[in-house]
Amino acid sequence: MAEKRKYKKRFCKYCEAKVDFIDYKDAASLKYSLSERYKIMPRRLTGNCKRHQDMISNAIKRARSAALVPYTVTRKTVVTNPFENLR
């Protein structure tokens, strides 16, 4: 029988930095919580706590409605680095 893999415990980087509010206008900090197709990454991959993950998801949704972050990337045109336009 195969042994269970041991994964490194992930910690919330926002709790360590004692962040109280995540601004939707700062697209450079939001890009670490987005995948290459601009989907919101889950908590198990980012290591965020529930409180900060909710803040991040709200900030990303607000940034999408303000056209700071795109909703999706088309499959036909492959982008090498989709975050280079978020400066």
N, C-alpha and C positions, 0 to 999 in steps of 0.2 A: 504494500500500500504506500502511496506517495505521501511524503511529509508535507505539512502545511508550510507555505511560504511565510516568512516573517518580513513584514513591511515596516519601514521607518514611520514612527509616529509623527504626524504633521501637526504643526501648531499654527494658530491664527496669527498672521503677521500684523493684523490690525489691532488685536488685543495687546500684542507686545509693544506696539507703537502708541497705544492708548488713544486710538482715533475715535472721536465721538460722532463725526459726520463725514460721509463720503460725498464729495461734490460731483455732480454729473457733468460739469463743464471741464473737468480734468480728464480728458480722454486718454492721456498717457498712462495714468494709474489704473484706468479701467481695462486696459488692453491685457493685463495679466490675468484677468478673470474671463477672457473671451478665447474661444478656440480659433483656429485658422479660418473657419467659415463663419466667424462672428456669432457663434452660439455661446450662451452662458455656461461656463463650466460648473459641474456639480461640486458640492462641498467635499466629497471624498477625494477629489483630485486636487483641489486648491488648498484644503486644510483649514478653511475658514470656519468660524463658529456660526451658529444659526443666526445670531443677531447681525453680524457683519455680512453674512451671505444675503440676508434680506435687504440690507442697505445697498449692497452692490447690485442686486437684481433690480431694485427700484431706480438706482442711478443709471444703470445701463438702459433701462426702458425709457427713462426721461431723455437720455442722450440720443436714443434712436428717434424719438418723436421730435427732437430739436435738430435732427439731421447732423449730429456730430459723429455718430457711429452708424454705419449702414446696417440694415436688417439682415441681409444675406449676401453671399457672394455667389455669382452664377457659376454653374459647373462647367460651362463651355469655355470660359476664359479662366485659365489657371493663373493665379496670382502668386508670385514667388514670395513676396513679403507684404501681406495685406495691411500691416500696421505702419508702413512708411508714410502713409498719407495722414496719419493721426497726430501730426506735430503741431 
